[in-house]
Structures are given as C-alpha cells and as structure tokens.
C-alpha cells in the first residue's frame, strides 16, 4: 500500500518518499494501526475473490512489459517465497520501465515490534531508507518511478482492499500519480503470472490487465 508521509518525511522536505506497503487480506479482519487486514483462519478460508478490490478485466488487452524486467521480477518473487517480494520499476518519462530496483520487505520486523498482525508471507512494507535512496537515485539518472511491484504468495494476482486503500489519498486519487501497481502470483513451483493495475482517470479507479 502507499501511505501518507511519516513524521520523519514531514521534517525533511527533501525526502519525497512515502512508505510503500500492502497486505493480502480481507479488510477489517484484525485490523491494525497501519490499516493492514489480519490473516486469521476465517480470512485464509475465504476465496481470493473475497479479498480482491480490483481484478483483471478480461475485456482489456494484455499489458506489455519488457521481457527481461518481467523475468527479473519473477525471479525475485521465487527467491523470496514463501514471503512476499517487493520493489520498483523505474524508467525515463518517454520510455517503458528500464530498471528493476529490488527492495527489502521489512514486514516481519514490523510484526515482531507489534506494529502489525501480519508477517511477510501475507504483507509487505518496503524499507523506507531503501525507498528514499531508490527514488533519489532514479531522479539523479533522469528516471522516475513507473511501477511498484509485489508478490502474492499461493494466491492470484489482484489488488486487495488494503492495497487499494493505501494507494489512494483522501481525495480518492492515487498518492503517486502515474504509477502503476504490478502484482505477481507465485507458488513454490514458481511464478504463475502477473497483473498490472493502472489508474483510469475518467473512471477514477484502477483497472487490471494481465501481463505478457
């Protein structure tokens, strides 16, 4: 999920990064202060469709990403299994994403500190210093943040309600304008596929497309 700037960011105007996190859970189940839904037994027994705020729209054409970047993201998801991976895709304004920036999922550390009920198998939270460094590095290279990615473990690729809630500001618009969300479905056997969720300005909502 994308969240508003923490207090440390508010004190440092040069730091534009907001925490990026998400949870594959049903809204309201053991909710914690970070708005991540819990992963209790009742939640795990529900079909993934009950946890999905946005699914792939089969009427839309598939989204295309550079094959080498997609394969690197798949590899990252496999390496992190059975925990969720997370990271960024950056690129120039005029071109498709050209760089994968792997990030550390610190969700289990947050859970150990009592900041969330969810571990890294069901949620992700990008290390905030890594995020700041990645955004600063992209700016120095003349690039921008194009895609935020994470994996879903042993379930489908969709935007959960908590993913969606955290990606939008109080005005109902994305906190990171022009940035898409990439979700990878991964099992022990490997990555099963991915979906890209892009903001539709006219409809004021995210729409999902299968990735090829």
Phi, psi and omega in degrees: 000155174257134184234166178294160185298136177287174182301322180298322178292322182297329179281345185237093183299340181281350182259104184272359189283135169254147177305139178244122184206172179190166182213137177264080186206165179280136180299139175089351181275108182054041185300141179247180185295341179269010176071008176282133177288154181280168182242047181290177183300317180300321180294316184293337180277348181283147174295155184299332180300332179287340180263357186266121172275326179222127177249172175294133177267108183295344179280346181270147177292154179299151174273147180246130173236152177308129187301320182294324178291318180297319179295325178292321177295318176301317180297319177299317179298318179295319182293327182277340181307136011267024173253162179284139172268168177202154180177191185228153168243129179239162180184176179283167181298325190265353187235170175291166177307143183233357185214136172261128176245102178290140179235161181270130175274109183260020184298321180295324177295321177296319179295321179296331178274000179081017182272349180203154175275351187254140173267185186286350175287333185244358184202166175221154174213115182288133176309124190292326177291321176298318180298313179300314181296321180295316180292321178293318178297320178297317179298320180293332178272000184078025180249173176223165174287124182250319185219140167253130182236153170204166181253155170249126186271122176058034175204183188279173177265112180203169171265122178284168178298323180286327172303312184293315182300319181282340181280343185250146176273183181300336180274002180080008179252155181301139176292328177248095183297136176078007181256127180269164178246126178248125179240130181251130174271124183225140173235178180302329181283345179138183180285132183265340182158182182211160177224142180249131182244117183241149182281128175261106186296320182292324180269348182056049177200161173281144174233140186255140176230143172296149181253137175232000000 
